[in-house]
Every structure is written in structure tokens, then in C-alpha cells.
Amino acid sequence: MKYFSYIITTLFFLWIQIQSLLAQCSQCKAAAASKDEAGNLIIGESINMGVLYLLSMPFILVLFVGGIWWWKSRQLSKQQSF
């Protein structure tokens, strides 16, 4: 029963997050579908750098934490070998 309540709580919070991710602000909608000088519709050209920035942050964080973990384990193994 304990694990069942954890699963239900986790699913509830995931559902709330998905609902907020599906909602877009009007500024994002306008940036995703903008027009150039000739009046041609350009979809997503101005939003690409923002997406790449948001996508890169988790990878940089994982690399940073992984680098510290590797460095600490390397230092610990050197101390144990002496």
C-alpha cells in the first residue's frame, strides 16, 4: 500500500506537469509562427535557439555532476592505494 500511494502521488504530479507543458503563452505562439518582410510564414525559426539552450542545460548539468563524481572517485582510489 505504501508503494501504491507513492506511485499515485508521482503520477499526479507528472500529470500536473504535463498540463502546464501543453499550455503555451501567446508570445511563444507568436514567435513560433512569424512572418518575414515578404509576408511568407516562417515556422519556428526564431524559437530554435531557445529550444537548443533549454535542451543543453540538462546535459551540461549531468556532465558537471558526472565530472565531479569521477574526480572524487579517482581521488578516493588514489588515497586507498597508498
LUMSE-826233 format. One record per atom (N, C-alpha, C): residue number from 1; y, x, z; residue in one letter. Coordinates in steps of 0.1 Angstrom, whole numbers, plus 5000, padded with zeros to 4 digits. Layout:
BEGIN
+-----+------+------+------+--------+
! num !    v !    u !    w ! residu !
+-----+------+------+------+--------+
! NUM !    Y !    X !    Z !      a !
...
+-----+------+------+------+--------+
This chain:
BEGIN
+-----+------+------+------+--------+
! num !    v !    u !    w ! residu !
+-----+------+------+------+--------+
!   1 ! 4988 ! 5008 ! 5000 !      m !
!   1 ! 5000 ! 5000 ! 5000 !      m !
!   1 ! 5013 ! 5009 ! 5000 !      m !
!   2 ! 5012 ! 5020 ! 5007 !      k !
!   2 ! 5023 ! 5029 ! 5007 !      k !
!   2 ! 5027 ! 5034 ! 4994 !      k !
!   3 ! 5017 ! 5038 ! 4986 !      y !
!   3 ! 5019 ! 5043 ! 4972 !      y !
!   3 ! 5024 ! 5032 ! 4963 !      y !
!   4 ! 5019 ! 5020 ! 4965 !      f !
!   4 ! 5023 ! 5009 ! 4957 !      f !
!   4 ! 5038 ! 5006 ! 4959 !      f !
!   5 ! 5043 ! 5007 ! 4971 !      s !
!   5 ! 5057 ! 5005 ! 4973 !      s !
!   5 ! 5066 ! 5016 ! 4967 !      s !
!   6 ! 5061 ! 5028 ! 4967 !      y !
!   6 ! 5068 ! 5039 ! 4961 !      y !
!   6 ! 5069 ! 5037 ! 4946 !      y !
!   7 ! 5058 ! 5033 ! 4940 !      i !
!   7 ! 5057 ! 5030 ! 4925 !      i !
!   7 ! 5067 ! 5019 ! 4922 !      i !
!   8 ! 5067 ! 5008 ! 4929 !      i !
!   8 ! 5076 ! 4997 ! 4926 !      i !
!   8 ! 5090 ! 5001 ! 4928 !      i !
!   9 ! 5093 ! 5009 ! 4938 !      t !
!   9 ! 5107 ! 5013 ! 4940 !      t !
!   9 ! 5111 ! 5023 ! 4929 !      t !
!  10 ! 5103 ! 5032 ! 4925 !      t !
!  10 ! 5106 ! 5041 ! 4914 !      t !
!  10 ! 5108 ! 5033 ! 4901 !      t !
!  11 ! 5099 ! 5024 ! 4898 !      l !
!  11 ! 5101 ! 5016 ! 4886 !      l !
!  11 ! 5114 ! 5008 ! 4886 !      l !
!  12 ! 5118 ! 5003 ! 4898 !      f !
!  12 ! 5130 ! 4995 ! 4899 !      f !
!  12 ! 5142 ! 5004 ! 4896 !      f !
!  13 ! 5143 ! 5016 ! 4901 !      f !
!  13 ! 5154 ! 5025 ! 4899 !      f !
!  13 ! 5154 ! 5030 ! 4884 !      f !
!  14 ! 5142 ! 5032 ! 4878 !      l !
!  14 ! 5142 ! 5035 ! 4864 !      l !
!  14 ! 5147 ! 5024 ! 4856 !      l !
!  15 ! 5144 ! 5012 ! 4859 !      w !
!  15 ! 5149 ! 5000 ! 4852 !      w !
!  15 ! 5164 ! 4999 ! 4853 !      w !
!  16 ! 5169 ! 5002 ! 4864 !      i !
!  16 ! 5184 ! 5001 ! 4866 !      i !
!  16 ! 5190 ! 5012 ! 4857 !      i !
!  17 ! 5184 ! 5024 ! 4857 !      q !
!  17 ! 5190 ! 5035 ! 4849 !      q !
!  17 ! 5189 ! 5032 ! 4834 !      q !
!  18 ! 5178 ! 5026 ! 4829 !      i !
!  18 ! 5177 ! 5022 ! 4815 !      i !
!  18 ! 5187 ! 5012 ! 4811 !      i !
!  19 ! 5190 ! 5002 ! 4820 !      q !
!  19 ! 5200 ! 4992 ! 4817 !      q !
!  19 ! 5214 ! 4998 ! 4816 !      q !
!  20 ! 5217 ! 5008 ! 4824 !      s !
!  20 ! 5230 ! 5014 ! 4823 !      s !
!  20 ! 5231 ! 5024 ! 4810 !      s !
!  21 ! 5220 ! 5029 ! 4806 !      l !
!  21 ! 5220 ! 5038 ! 4794 !      l !
!  21 ! 5221 ! 5030 ! 4782 !      l !
!  22 ! 5216 ! 5017 ! 4782 !      l !
!  22 ! 5217 ! 5009 ! 4770 !      l !
!  22 ! 5231 ! 5004 ! 4767 !      l !
!  23 ! 5239 ! 5003 ! 4778 !      a !
!  23 ! 5253 ! 4998 ! 4776 !      a !
!  23 ! 5262 ! 5010 ! 4772 !      a !
!  24 ! 5270 ! 5008 ! 4762 !      q !
!  24 ! 5278 ! 5018 ! 4757 !      q !
!  24 ! 5293 ! 5013 ! 4758 !      q !
!  25 ! 5301 ! 5023 ! 4761 !      c !
!  25 ! 5315 ! 5019 ! 4762 !      c !
!  25 ! 5321 ! 5018 ! 4748 !      c !
!  26 ! 5333 ! 5011 ! 4747 !      s !
!  26 ! 5339 ! 5009 ! 4734 !      s !
!  26 ! 5343 ! 5022 ! 4727 !      s !
!  27 ! 5347 ! 5032 ! 4735 !      q !
!  27 ! 5351 ! 5044 ! 4730 !      q !
!  27 ! 5340 ! 5051 ! 4723 !      q !
!  28 ! 5328 ! 5051 ! 4729 !      c !
!  28 ! 5316 ! 5057 ! 4722 !      c !
!  28 ! 5312 ! 5050 ! 4709 !      c !
!  29 ! 5313 ! 5036 ! 4709 !      k !
!  29 ! 5311 ! 5029 ! 4697 !      k !
!  29 ! 5321 ! 5032 ! 4686 !      k !
!  30 ! 5333 ! 5034 ! 4690 !      a !
!  30 ! 5343 ! 5037 ! 4680 !      a !
!  30 ! 5342 ! 5051 ! 4675 !      a !
!  31 ! 5337 ! 5060 ! 4683 !      a !
!  31 ! 5335 ! 5074 ! 4679 !      a !
!  31 ! 5323 ! 5075 ! 4670 !      a !
!  32 ! 5313 ! 5067 ! 4673 !      a !
!  32 ! 5300 ! 5068 ! 4665 !      a !
!  32 ! 5302 ! 5062 ! 4651 !      a !
!  33 ! 5311 ! 5053 ! 4650 !      a !
!  33 ! 5313 ! 5047 ! 4636 !      a !
!  33 ! 5328 ! 5047 ! 4633 !      a !
!  34 ! 5332 ! 5058 ! 4628 !      s !
!  34 ! 5346 ! 5060 ! 4625 !      s !
!  34 ! 5348 ! 5061 ! 4610 !      s !
!  35 ! 5360 ! 5061 ! 4605 !      k !
!  35 ! 5363 ! 5062 ! 4591 !      k !
!  35 ! 5371 ! 5074 ! 4588 !      k !
!  36 ! 5369 ! 5080 ! 4576 !      d !
!  36 ! 5378 ! 5092 ! 4572 !      d !
!  36 ! 5390 ! 5087 ! 4565 !      d !
!  37 ! 5398 ! 5096 ! 4559 !      e !
!  37 ! 5411 ! 5093 ! 4552 !      e !
!  37 ! 5409 ! 5083 ! 4541 !      e !
!  38 ! 5397 ! 5085 ! 4533 !      a !
!  38 ! 5395 ! 5077 ! 4522 !      a !
!  38 ! 5389 ! 5063 ! 4525 !      a !
!  39 ! 5386 ! 5061 ! 4538 !      g !
!  39 ! 5381 ! 5048 ! 4542 !      g !
!  39 ! 5366 ! 5047 ! 4542 !      g !
!  40 ! 5359 ! 5058 ! 4540 !      n !
!  40 ! 5345 ! 5058 ! 4540 !      n !
!  40 ! 5340 ! 5059 ! 4554 !      n !
!  41 ! 5329 ! 5052 ! 4557 !      l !
!  41 ! 5324 ! 5051 ! 4570 !      l !
!  41 ! 5316 ! 5063 ! 4574 !      l !
!  42 ! 5319 ! 5070 ! 4585 !      i !
!  42 ! 5312 ! 5082 ! 4589 !      i !
!  42 ! 5306 ! 5078 ! 4602 !      i !
!  43 ! 5293 ! 5079 ! 4602 !      i !
!  43 ! 5285 ! 5075 ! 4614 !      i !
!  43 ! 5281 ! 5087 ! 4622 !      i !
!  44 ! 5286 ! 5089 ! 4634 !      g !
!  44 ! 5281 ! 5099 ! 4643 !      g !
!  44 ! 5286 ! 5113 ! 4641 !      g !
!  45 ! 5295 ! 5115 ! 4633 !      e !
!  45 ! 5300 ! 5129 ! 4630 !      e !
!  45 ! 5308 ! 5135 ! 4642 !      e !
!  46 ! 5316 ! 5126 ! 4649 !      s !
!  46 ! 5324 ! 5132 ! 4660 !      s !
!  46 ! 5317 ! 5132 ! 4673 !      s !
!  47 ! 5305 ! 5125 ! 4674 !      i !
!  47 ! 5298 ! 5125 ! 4686 !      i !
!  47 ! 5287 ! 5135 ! 4688 !      i !
!  48 ! 5284 ! 5142 ! 4677 !      n !
!  48 ! 5273 ! 5152 ! 4677 !      n !
!  48 ! 5275 ! 5163 ! 4687 !      n !
!  49 ! 5287 ! 5169 ! 4688 !      m !
!  49 ! 5290 ! 5180 ! 4698 !      m !
!  49 ! 5288 ! 5175 ! 4712 !      m !
!  50 ! 5292 ! 5163 ! 4715 !      g !
!  50 ! 5290 ! 5158 ! 4729 !      g !
!  50 ! 5275 ! 5156 ! 4732 !      g !
!  51 ! 5267 ! 5151 ! 4722 !      v !
!  51 ! 5253 ! 5150 ! 4724 !      v !
!  51 ! 5246 ! 5163 ! 4726 !      v !
!  52 ! 5250 ! 5173 ! 4718 !      l !
!  52 ! 5245 ! 5187 ! 4720 !      l !
!  52 ! 5248 ! 5193 ! 4733 !      l !
!  53 ! 5261 ! 5190 ! 4738 !      y !
!  53 ! 5265 ! 5195 ! 4751 !      y !
!  53 ! 5256 ! 5189 ! 4762 !      y !
!  54 ! 5255 ! 5176 ! 4762 !      l !
!  54 ! 5247 ! 5169 ! 4772 !      l !
!  54 ! 5232 ! 5173 ! 4771 !      l !
!  55 ! 5227 ! 5175 ! 4760 !      l !
!  55 ! 5213 ! 5179 ! 4758 !      l !
!  55 ! 5211 ! 5193 ! 4763 !      l !
!  56 ! 5221 ! 5202 ! 4762 !      s !
!  56 ! 5219 ! 5216 ! 4765 !      s !
!  56 ! 5219 ! 5218 ! 4781 !      s !
!  57 ! 5226 ! 5210 ! 4788 !      m !
!  57 ! 5228 ! 5212 ! 4802 !      m !
!  57 ! 5214 ! 5212 ! 4810 !      m !
!  58 ! 5205 ! 5203 ! 4808 !      p !
!  58 ! 5192 ! 5203 ! 4815 !      p !
!  58 ! 5184 ! 5216 ! 4812 !      p !
!  59 ! 5185 ! 5220 ! 4799 !      f !
!  59 ! 5178 ! 5233 ! 4795 !      f !
!  59 ! 5184 ! 5245 ! 4802 !      f !
!  60 ! 5197 ! 5245 ! 4803 !      i !
!  60 ! 5203 ! 5257 ! 4809 !      i !
!  60 ! 5200 ! 5257 ! 4824 !      i !
!  61 ! 5200 ! 5245 ! 4830 !      l !
!  61 ! 5197 ! 5244 ! 4844 !      l !
!  61 ! 5182 ! 5248 ! 4847 !      l !
!  62 ! 5173 ! 5244 ! 4839 !      v !
!  62 ! 5159 ! 5248 ! 4840 !      v !
!  62 ! 5157 ! 5263 ! 4838 !      v !
!  63 ! 5164 ! 5269 ! 4829 !      l !
!  63 ! 5163 ! 5283 ! 4827 !      l !
!  63 ! 5169 ! 5291 ! 4838 !      l !
!  64 ! 5180 ! 5286 ! 4844 !      f !
!  64 ! 5186 ! 5292 ! 4855 !      f !
!  64 ! 5177 ! 5292 ! 4868 !      f !
!  65 ! 5172 ! 5280 ! 4871 !      v !
!  65 ! 5163 ! 5279 ! 4882 !      v !
!  65 ! 5150 ! 5287 ! 4880 !      v !
!  66 ! 5144 ! 5287 ! 4868 !      g !
!  66 ! 5132 ! 5294 ! 4865 !      g !
!  66 ! 5135 ! 5309 ! 4865 !      g !
!  67 ! 5147 ! 5314 ! 4861 !      g !
!  67 ! 5150 ! 5328 ! 4862 !      g !
!  67 ! 5151 ! 5333 ! 4877 !      g !
!  68 ! 5157 ! 5325 ! 4885 !      i !
!  68 ! 5158 ! 5328 ! 4899 !      i !
!  68 ! 5144 ! 5328 ! 4906 !      i !
!  69 ! 5136 ! 5318 ! 4902 !      w !
!  69 ! 5122 ! 5318 ! 4908 !      w !
!  69 ! 5114 ! 5330 ! 4903 !      w !
!  70 ! 5115 ! 5334 ! 4890 !      w !
!  70 ! 5108 ! 5346 ! 4886 !      w !
!  70 ! 5113 ! 5358 ! 4893 !      w !
!  71 ! 5127 ! 5360 ! 4894 !      w !
!  71 ! 5132 ! 5371 ! 4900 !      w !
!  71 ! 5128 ! 5372 ! 4915 !      w !
!  72 ! 5128 ! 5361 ! 4922 !      k !
!  72 ! 5124 ! 5361 ! 4936 !      k !
!  72 ! 5109 ! 5365 ! 4938 !      k !
!  73 ! 5100 ! 5359 ! 4929 !      s !
!  73 ! 5086 ! 5362 ! 4930 !      s !
!  73 ! 5083 ! 5377 ! 4926 !      s !
!  74 ! 5091 ! 5382 ! 4917 !      r !
!  74 ! 5089 ! 5396 ! 4913 !      r !
!  74 ! 5094 ! 5405 ! 4925 !      r !
!  75 ! 5104 ! 5402 ! 4932 !      q !
!  75 ! 5109 ! 5410 ! 4943 !      q !
!  75 ! 5099 ! 5409 ! 4955 !      q !
!  76 ! 5093 ! 5397 ! 4957 !      l !
!  76 ! 5083 ! 5395 ! 4967 !      l !
!  76 ! 5070 ! 5403 ! 4964 !      l !
!  77 ! 5066 ! 5403 ! 4951 !      s !
!  77 ! 5054 ! 5410 ! 4948 !      s !
!  77 ! 5056 ! 5425 ! 4949 !      s !
!  78 ! 5068 ! 5430 ! 4947 !      k !
!  78 ! 5071 ! 5444 ! 4949 !      k !
!  78 ! 5071 ! 5448 ! 4963 !      k !
!  79 ! 5076 ! 5439 ! 4972 !      q !
!  79 ! 5076 ! 5442 ! 4986 !      q !
!  79 ! 5062 ! 5442 ! 4992 !      q !
!  80 ! 5053 ! 5433 ! 4987 !      q !
!  80 ! 5040 ! 5432 ! 4992 !      q !
!  80 ! 5031 ! 5444 ! 4987 !      q !
!  81 ! 5035 ! 5450 ! 4976 !      s !
!  81 ! 5027 ! 5461 ! 4971 !      s !
!  81 ! 5030 ! 5474 ! 4978 !      s !
!  82 ! 5041 ! 5475 ! 4985 !      f !
!  82 ! 5044 ! 5487 ! 4993 !      f !
!  82 ! 5038 ! 5487 ! 5006 !      f !
+-----+------+------+------+--------+
